Amino acid sequence: MENLLPRKISNLGELFKFNPYLTEDRGGYDKADYDGINEGVLEMSWDLLDAKGNRWRPVLGMMIAECFGRDIIESI
């Protein structure tokens, strides 16, 4: 699952790996709020995925990863 949804992003290279659809011409990503991404998206997603229980958590994780541009079929 961590191939689709990293636990933490700390630099621009990891951000581009997380979302390969970001392009240099859009600019501003070198000043990205990594803490905001980590706390607002990744930590909440991993809290759900790490919790024991139903099988909906992996599906939710894949859906979240797909929302951020990951190709789920290629990653499986």
C-alpha positions in Angstrom: 0.0 0.0 0.0 2.9 2.4 0.7 3.8 2.2 -3.0 0.5 4.0 -3.6 0.2 6.2 -0.6 3.3 7.2 1.2 3.3 7.7 5.0 5.1 11.0 4.8 6.3 13.5 2.2 9.3 15.7 3.1 10.7 17.0 -0.2 9.7 18.0 -3.7 10.9 14.7 -5.2 8.6 12.7 -2.9 5.7 15.1 -3.7 6.2 14.5 -7.5 6.5 10.7 -6.8 3.2 10.9 -4.8 1.5 12.8 -7.6 3.3 12.4 -10.9 0.8 14.6 -12.6 2.3 17.7 -11.1 4.2 19.6 -13.7 7.0 22.1 -13.4 5.1 24.7 -15.5 2.4 24.9 -12.8 5.0 26.3 -10.4 4.8 26.9 -6.7 5.3 23.3 -5.7 8.8 24.0 -4.4 7.0 25.9 -1.6 4.5 23.2 -0.9 3.2 22.8 2.7 4.5 19.3 3.4 3.2 19.4 7.0 -0.3 20.3 5.7 -0.1 17.4 3.2 1.2 15.0 5.8 -1.3 16.0 8.5 -4.3 16.8 6.3 -4.1 13.9 3.9 -1.6 11.2 4.7 -1.9 10.8 8.5 -5.7 10.7 8.3 -5.6 8.2 5.5 -3.1 5.9 7.3 -5.0 6.1 10.5 -7.9 4.5 8.7 -5.7 2.0 6.9 -3.8 1.0 10.0 -7.0 0.4 12.0 -8.1 -3.2 12.3 -11.4 -4.2 10.9 -13.3 -4.3 7.7 -11.9 -4.7 4.2 -13.2 -1.2 3.2 -10.1 0.4 4.4 -7.8 -0.8 1.6 -10.4 0.1 -0.9 -10.7 3.6 0.6 -6.9 3.9 0.5 -6.8 3.0 -3.2 -9.6 5.4 -3.9 -7.7 8.2 -2.1 -4.5 7.3 -4.0 -6.4 7.4 -7.3 -7.8 10.8 -6.4 -4.2 12.0 -6.2 -3.4 10.7 -9.7 -2.0 7.2 -9.0 -2.8 4.5 -11.5 -4.2 1.8 -9.3 -4.3 -0.9 -12.0 -0.6 -0.4 -12.8 0.4 -0.5 -9.1 -1.3 -3.8 -8.3 
